[in-house]
Amino acid sequence: MRARWLACIFGLFFLILLPGLAQAGAQSREVRVSWVPDGDTLILGDREVVRLKGIDAPETASDGRPDQYFALEATQRLEELVQGRTLTLKTGQVAQDRFGRTLGYVYLPSGENISLLLVREGLAFYYPHADQDENISRELHRAQQRAIDANAGFWPEVLRQYPEVETWMANKRSKRFHHPECGYGRRIAQHNREEFSTLRQVFYAGYAPCRRCTPWPDAE
């Protein structure tokens, strides 16, 4: 009986302590932006590169590739939001990606999460990844669903792509989806595989496109 009582007390203590431990690596600081290279990246005054967490935006031209559809609009909107303002950058336990960019959520002086605002306007899409705040991820996913329903921003044109594809393959573990001819998609283990018949369905479910076989159109 005593052992059971001690186990209950320890379990309760752990549940109370766990949220604090999860946030122990989180940091918050004020920053100002020097320039905006694309719709999900900020360059700070000291040349620190900040990658907005939880989203991906259409890619701007690089390495001989043209702008993706809506890349210019996403970049211009992000620049409009951050220019001349003091912002709050919040990073998690994983502070950088493999390219050395700072990963974080960035907030306007009003307290609005810029990632959420861009998804809401159809200028960026939800990009699930490790070390993301679960509550924010849910908000981003819901915002994407509402943007799709409202035909906001790039969604009408993007969702018209590849009407001939009957099956988009998605990986429940990585939260990425693939064109049926993508080699990465073919290697998805059966227990991790989920299939969708349209781009609308797979984006609505919260999957993000594989970079190798992305269905994103180029800018005209």
Backbone torsions as a table, in degrees:
resi	resn	phi	psi	omega
1	MET	NA	-44.4	179.4
2	ARG	-62.9	-41.9	-179.9
3	ALA	-63.3	-39.3	180.0
4	ARG	-67.0	-39.5	179.5
5	TRP	-64.8	-42.4	178.4
6	LEU	-64.7	-37.7	179.2
7	ALA	-64.0	-40.3	178.8
8	CYS	-64.3	-42.9	179.8
9	ILE	-63.5	-43.3	-179.7
10	PHE	-64.3	-41.3	179.4
11	GLY	-63.3	-41.2	178.6
12	LEU	-65.2	-42.3	178.7
13	PHE	-61.6	-40.3	-179.1
14	PHE	-65.8	-40.8	179.5
15	LEU	-64.7	-36.0	178.6
16	ILE	-71.7	-39.0	-175.8
17	LEU	-77.4	-30.0	-171.7
18	LEU	-57.2	-47.0	179.8
19	PRO	-59.0	-37.1	178.7
20	GLY	-66.1	-38.1	178.4
21	LEU	-66.8	-38.2	-178.8
22	ALA	-64.3	-30.8	-178.6
23	GLN	-94.2	0.5	-173.6
24	ALA	-60.9	-32.8	-178.5
25	GLY	-87.1	-3.8	-177.7
26	ALA	-74.8	142.7	178.8
27	GLN	-135.4	150.8	-179.9
28	SER	-135.1	136.8	178.2
29	ARG	-154.1	158.5	177.9
30	GLU	-88.4	140.5	-177.6
31	VAL	-140.3	161.1	172.5
32	ARG	-129.6	145.5	-173.0
33	VAL	-97.4	135.3	176.8
34	SER	-87.2	-48.2	175.8
35	TRP	-157.9	166.6	-174.9
36	VAL	-121.4	109.6	-178.2
37	PRO	-81.1	-26.9	177.9
38	ASP	-160.0	-173.3	-170.5
39	GLY	-78.4	-0.1	178.1
40	ASP	-137.4	17.0	-175.9
41	THR	-136.0	140.7	178.0
42	LEU	-125.7	142.5	173.3
43	ILE	-111.0	120.2	-178.1
44	LEU	-83.3	172.4	-176.5
45	GLY	-60.0	-28.8	179.4
46	ASP	-94.2	16.7	179.4
47	ARG	72.5	10.9	173.5
48	GLU	-67.4	133.4	-179.5
49	VAL	-97.7	124.3	-179.5
50	VAL	-112.8	123.8	176.3
51	ARG	-100.4	119.4	-179.3
52	LEU	-63.7	129.3	-175.2
53	LYS	-78.2	144.8	170.1
54	GLY	85.6	-1.7	-178.1
55	ILE	-138.7	165.6	169.3
56	ASP	-138.3	143.9	-179.9
57	ALA	-121.1	159.5	177.6
58	PRO	-53.8	139.6	-174.8
59	GLU	-78.5	138.2	172.7
60	THR	-81.7	164.1	-175.2
61	ALA	-58.2	136.5	176.1
62	SER	-164.6	151.5	176.8
63	ASP	50.7	39.7	177.5
64	GLY	82.9	-3.8	178.5
65	ARG	-92.0	142.0	-179.0
66	PRO	-76.2	169.5	172.3
67	ASP	-57.4	142.8	169.2
68	GLN	-78.8	160.6	179.5
69	TYR	-55.3	128.2	177.9
70	PHE	74.7	11.6	178.7
71	ALA	-64.8	-43.2	-178.5
72	LEU	-64.9	-43.4	179.9
73	GLU	-63.2	-40.8	179.4
74	ALA	-65.8	-42.0	179.7
75	THR	-64.4	-45.1	-179.1
76	GLN	-64.3	-38.7	179.5
77	ARG	-67.8	-40.9	178.6
78	LEU	-64.8	-41.9	178.0
79	GLU	-61.2	-41.9	178.5
80	GLU	-60.9	-37.9	-177.4
81	LEU	-70.9	-37.3	-169.7
82	VAL	-101.1	-19.2	-172.0
83	GLN	-59.7	125.7	175.9
84	GLY	73.6	9.9	-177.2
85	ARG	-112.5	150.8	171.2
86	THR	-89.6	121.5	-175.4
87	LEU	-110.3	163.1	175.2
88	THR	-109.1	122.8	178.4
89	LEU	-104.8	124.9	178.0
90	LYS	-118.4	120.5	179.0
91	THR	-109.7	159.4	179.9
92	GLY	-105.0	-160.5	-178.9
93	GLN	-67.0	-32.4	173.3
94	VAL	-94.6	100.0	-170.9
95	ALA	-84.6	-21.1	-177.9
96	GLN	-136.8	155.8	173.8
97	ASP	-93.3	-175.2	-175.5
98	ARG	-70.1	-11.8	178.1
99	PHE	-95.6	2.7	179.5
100	GLY	83.9	9.1	178.8
101	ARG	-83.3	142.6	175.8
102	THR	-71.9	130.8	178.3
103	LEU	-101.5	128.6	179.3
104	GLY	-171.6	164.9	170.8
105	TYR	-90.4	136.7	-178.7
106	VAL	-118.0	133.9	-174.2
107	TYR	-119.4	140.5	174.6
108	LEU	-73.2	165.5	175.9
109	PRO	-56.4	-26.0	178.1
110	SER	-74.5	-11.7	-177.6
111	GLY	96.3	-2.7	179.6
112	GLU	-71.5	136.7	175.4
113	ASN	-78.5	119.2	-176.3
114	ILE	-62.9	-38.3	177.7
115	SER	-57.1	-45.6	-178.7
116	LEU	-64.6	-41.1	-179.1
117	LEU	-63.8	-42.7	-179.5
118	LEU	-65.9	-39.8	177.5
119	VAL	-65.9	-41.4	-178.9
120	ARG	-60.3	-34.6	-177.2
121	GLU	-89.7	2.6	-179.9
122	GLY	71.1	34.1	179.3
123	LEU	-111.4	-9.8	177.1
124	ALA	-151.1	159.3	177.7
125	PHE	-118.7	157.2	-179.7
126	TYR	-63.7	131.3	-177.2
127	TYR	-130.2	86.6	-178.6
128	PRO	-65.4	140.9	-178.3
129	HIS	-159.1	172.0	179.4
130	ALA	-66.5	156.7	176.9
131	ASP	59.9	40.9	173.8
132	GLN	-110.2	144.4	177.6
133	ASP	-65.3	126.0	-174.9
134	GLU	-62.8	-40.4	-179.9
135	ASN	-65.6	-42.6	178.5
136	ILE	-66.1	-39.6	178.5
137	SER	-59.9	-42.6	177.9
138	ARG	-63.4	-40.2	178.7
139	GLU	-64.0	-42.2	179.2
140	LEU	-63.7	-42.2	178.8
141	HIS	-62.9	-45.7	179.2
142	ARG	-64.1	-39.2	178.8
143	ALA	-63.3	-38.3	177.5
144	GLN	-64.5	-43.4	178.7
145	GLN	-60.1	-42.5	179.2
146	ARG	-67.1	-37.4	178.3
147	ALA	-65.4	-39.8	176.9
148	ILE	-63.5	-46.5	179.7
149	ASP	-60.5	-34.1	-177.1
150	ALA	-89.1	0.7	-176.1
151	ASN	54.2	41.7	-177.3
152	ALA	-78.9	146.9	171.2
153	GLY	53.3	-125.4	-174.5
154	PHE	-80.5	-9.8	-169.3
155	TRP	-59.3	-44.9	-178.7
156	PRO	-55.7	-44.7	-178.9
157	GLU	-72.4	-43.2	-178.2
158	VAL	-62.4	-42.0	-176.1
159	LEU	-74.7	-7.8	175.0
160	ARG	-86.6	-7.4	-177.1
161	GLN	-71.9	147.8	173.9
162	TYR	52.9	54.3	178.7
163	PRO	-64.9	-19.5	-178.2
164	GLU	-78.8	-15.7	-178.4
165	VAL	-74.2	126.9	-177.9
166	GLU	-96.0	-22.8	-177.3
167	THR	-141.9	116.4	170.3
168	TRP	-97.4	129.1	-176.7
169	MET	-96.2	129.0	-178.3
170	ALA	-121.6	147.3	-178.9
171	ASN	-105.8	113.5	-178.3
172	LYS	-62.9	-27.8	-177.2
173	ARG	-78.8	-48.6	-177.5
174	SER	-86.8	-18.0	-176.8
175	LYS	64.6	31.1	175.1
176	ARG	-113.1	152.2	175.7
177	PHE	-122.4	160.1	-168.9
178	HIS	-138.5	148.2	168.8
179	HIS	-64.7	146.5	-177.2
180	PRO	-58.6	-20.4	179.6
181	GLU	-93.3	0.0	-179.4
182	CYS	-74.8	131.0	-179.6
183	GLY	-63.1	-34.9	178.6
184	TYR	-65.1	-39.1	179.3
185	GLY	-65.1	-37.3	-179.1
186	ARG	-67.8	-21.4	-177.9
187	ARG	-91.3	3.0	-179.9
188	ILE	-66.0	127.6	177.2
189	ALA	-62.4	147.1	-174.8
190	GLN	-57.1	-38.7	-177.2
191	HIS	-73.2	-14.5	177.3
192	ASN	-101.9	-3.1	-172.8
193	ARG	-87.1	137.5	170.9
194	GLU	-137.6	139.8	-174.8
195	GLU	-117.5	143.8	179.8
196	PHE	-134.1	148.6	-176.1
197	SER	-94.1	-15.2	179.5
198	THR	-138.7	158.9	175.4
199	LEU	-63.9	-36.2	178.7
200	ARG	-57.9	-45.4	-177.7
201	GLN	-63.5	-43.5	-174.0
202	VAL	-73.6	-38.6	174.4
203	PHE	-66.8	-39.4	-178.8
204	TYR	-63.4	-31.1	179.4
205	ALA	-77.8	-7.6	175.6
206	GLY	96.8	13.2	176.1
207	TYR	-88.4	150.0	177.1
208	ALA	-110.2	150.6	-176.5
209	PRO	-72.3	144.4	171.3
210	CYS	-62.3	137.8	-178.9
211	ARG	-69.2	-25.6	-178.7
212	ARG	-73.9	-35.4	-175.2
213	CYS	-124.1	32.0	-176.9
214	THR	-56.2	138.6	178.7
215	PRO	-85.3	5.6	-173.0
216	TRP	-66.4	129.7	178.7
217	PRO	-78.1	158.2	173.9
218	ASP	-79.4	157.9	175.7
219	ALA	-67.3	145.5	179.6
220	GLU	-84.2	NA	NA
